Amino acid sequence: MEFESSKAATKLPFRASNGRLVIDFIAQAFRAPFLAPYFQNVLPDYTNGVNFAFSSSTARNTSISVPFYLYRQVNHYIYLKGNIYNARGKTRNSVCFSTSSPPFFCLIITGGASLPPFSIFSTALHWISIGINDFYQNYMVNNLSVSDVKNKVVPDAVHAVSEAVQRLYGFGARTFMVMNIPAVGCLPAFLSKFGTANPGDYDSLGCLKNHNDAAKAYATQLRVALSNLRLTLPQAFIMYGDYYQVHLDAVTNPTQYGLHPNGTLTACCGGGGKYNVPVSPCISSTPVCEDPQAYISWDGLHFCESFNRAVALTFLHGDYVEPWPNSNLTAACSLDFSKFYS
């Protein structure tokens, strides 16, 4: 509802936010169009890359609502590289994709004009951001305790991400950005669901300590796993993006991120209550706060465009990223931030 392209009066569809996501800002910084969804089967344009993300996906093979967990998303990548490129140069081809047989949908490839050069698979940035649904679904639906999540879900999710990097590397990927997950104990949906009357359950920011400890455990273990991968995948350049710390920093210092102190722990699109969390997903009739750009959380679980912009800017300037590839990436890559606020 916030973002409209200056060249076309069409709003961004299929995003759980009031505007752009982190990956949208990344594309704009590199002067690229927004990445085409992998499942866009009407005139898909993959020239500048593909977005394999799917709503409600998990890192582990335990997704409750959708079958497209991370392993299958990597399968889609492999199919794209193999099957579509086998069709290049032919006038008309039907290329079918599936996570198992029989195929569940097909693309019509005409002339290959919408496909990037084959070299893009070895030169592209592979951005991996997944894992929060592993926490959300196990807390909210499976009713696992924080201890169970730390002991079972965290190591499994880390393994799934590590395996994905290794598989992508095996199929030619060399440059990666891997994000951990936000500080879930600061998300309005978690605060509303698991809030207690015990002040000791909260930190000085008003976030749930135990839930944040589980998210921090995931961040720590993922960081170690990526460090180990740098040793075993010698040609890879693997960056670790500390989403958790950016989120925590924004809650701690909201004005430094252009946010309002009252917008750190409450949802913008919601149904009232202490944290304004909606009883169902935000739709056109759900009440919306007066200034979404001042809020971190859009609907209690997903983020507002303002925070997504802050995350993209933070990472692109090398903050909370390790290792950083260039002391002056903005100049080296001619990054363009002019559209970030339009």
Secondary structure, 3 states (H helix, E strand, C coil): CCCECCCCCCECCCCCCCCCCHHHHHHHHCCCCCCEECCCCCCCCCCCCEECCCCCCCCCCCCCCCCCCHHHHHHHHHHHHHHHHHCCCCCCEEEEECCCCCCCEEEEECCCCCCCCCCHHHHCEEEEECCHHHHHHHHHCCCCCHHHHHHHHHHHHHHHHHHHHHHHHHCCCCEEEEECCCCHHHCHHHHHHHCCCCHHHECCCCCEHHHHHHHHHHHHHHHHHHHHHHHHCCCCEEEEECHHHHHHHHHHCHHHHCCCHHHCCCECECCCCCCCCCCCCCCCCCCECCCHHHCCECCCCCECHHHHHHHHHHHHCCCCEECCCCCCHHHHCCCCCCCCCC
